[in-house]
Amino acid sequence: MPRLRFELGLVLATMLLFAAALVVNEWLFPQLEFVPGINWVYLPAGVRLLCTLLFAEAGAVGLLLVSWLVCFFHFFPNDPLRSFMGGILASAAPYLVYRLAQRHFGMAASLANLTPLRLLHLCLAYSIASPLLHHVWFAIQGQPDLARGFLVMFIGDLNGTLIVIYTMKALLFVASLRPRSGP
């Protein structure tokens, strides 16, 4: 039971972090929206990768739930199919990159062997995977102008991912410099 409670806490933390990143993104970068859900800078993309790397399946579940909430009630309230698929695609992309990293890099749950170069590779892989999955779905639905949308989503996801991931890395570095009290 304590393990389930812990996993549910990770799901909730993921949902809260994603929602906070979305609010901050819409506050800081409203003029950088290309179309609803596609921005030139998209901080929630970084939270997707971060939470999946840190929380694994619990992060993916949290992303699925919060993505559904955001899609159904904010971005596409009048398009239930797009909202349903949008949530699945938004959570599948970072999870697939996470699983690829485990397989290709032998990445352990502790992230101990996640070097700066590997982290950059993961940021790039995720920034391609997410727009690719979304735009394959858009193509199946017959949407026009896929190339521009893909390019903007790739740039926005990459910008947001790099900002979030390297901000967290800097914060962890600064925290490690603080003197520790004790014996």
N, C-alpha and C positions, 0 to 999 in steps of 0.2 A: 504493500500500500504506500509506503513512503516513496518508492521509486515512481509510482504513478503520479503522485502529488508533485514530485520534482519535474517530471515530464510535462505535466499540465502547466506548471509554473513557467517552463521554457516556452510552451506554446503561447501563453498569455504575454510573456515578455516580448516575444517576436511580434505579436499583434500590436502591442503598445509602441514598440520601436518603429515599426513600419508606419503606423498611423501618425506618430510624431514627425517622422521624416516627410511624410506627405504634406502635413500642415506646414512645416518649415519650408518645403519646396514651393508650395503654392504661395506662401508669404514672400519668400525671397525672389522667386523667379516667375511671377505670373506672366510677364511679357515674353517668356521663352517657350510658351506652349505652342506647339506646331498644330496639333489637333488634340482633343481630349484623350489623355492617357499617353501621349507622346510629346516629350519635351526635349529641348536642347540640353538641359541639365536636369537629371532626374535622380535626386538623392535616394528615393525609396529603392532604386535598383541596387545601390550599395548595401542597404539594409538587407535586401534579399540575399545577397551573396554572403554577407557577414553572418547573419543568423543561421544560414544553412551550414556554413563552415563551422560555426561554434556549437550549434545545437542539433545538427544532423536532421533526423526524421522529425523531431519535435519542431524544429525551425520550419521545415517544409509544411507540416500540418498547420502551424500558425500562419504561415504565408498564404496557404490555400484559404483558410477561413477569413483572414483580413482582406485578401484580394477579392473574395466573393462579396464581402460587405461593401468594400469600396466600389466595386464594379456595379453591383445591383443598386446601391443607394446613392452613388455620387456620379460616376462617369457615364454609365449607360442604363439609367433606371427604366427606360422604355424598350430595352433590347435584352430580354432574358437569355437568349442563346449566346450573344456576345459576352454578356456578363459571366455566364457559367463557364464558357470556354476561356475567357480572359483570366479568370481565377486559376484554372487548371494550368494554363500555359505560363502564367507569371510565377507559379510555384514549381512547375516542372523544370524550367530552365536552370535555376540555380542548383536544384537537387541533382540534375543530370551532370552538371559541371562538378559538383561535389563528389559524386560517385566516380566520374572519370578521373578526378584527382586521386582518389583512393586507389584506383586500379593502376593508373599510369605512373603516379609518383610514389605509390606505396604510402600515402599520407595516413598517418595514424590519427586516432580520435583526439590526441593531445595537440595536434598541429605542430609538433616539435620539429618535423622535417619540412615545414613550409618556409622555404627561403624567400627572400625578397623577389628574386627572379620568378620563382614558382607562383608567388602571389600575383605578380604582374601578369603572368600567363593565365592564371585563373580569372583575373579581371577582364582580360581580353576575350577569353573563351566565353565567359558569361555574357559579355556585351555583344557577342555575335549570336550566341545560342538563343537568348531571349527574343531579339527582333526576328531571328530566323523562324522560330516556332510560331510567333504571332503572325508573321507575314505569310507563312505557308497556310495558316488558317484563313487569313484574309484572302489569299488567292483562291482557295477552295470556295470561299463565299462570293467570289467574283468582284472583289473591290478593285477599283482603279488606282493608279499612281502608287504602285507598291515600291518602286525603287526609291523615290524620295522619302517615303515614310520609313522604309528600312534604314536608310542612311541617317535620318534624324534620330530614330530610335537607337541605333547603334552609338551615335555620338553622345546622345543624352544619357544612355545607360553607362557608357564608358566614363563620361565626365562625373556622373553621380557616384559611380562605384569607386573611382579613384579618390574622389573627395572624401567619401565616408570611410573607406578602408584605410587610407593614409592619415586621416584625422585620428582615427582610433589608434593606429600605430604610433602616432606622435604623442597622443595622450598616455598610452602605455609606457612610452619611453620617459616622458616627464614624470609619471608616477613612480617609475623605477629610480629616479634620481632623488626622490624625497628621502631624507634621513629617517631611519627606522628607530623607534624608541624601544627600549628594553635592556636586558642585561648584557 
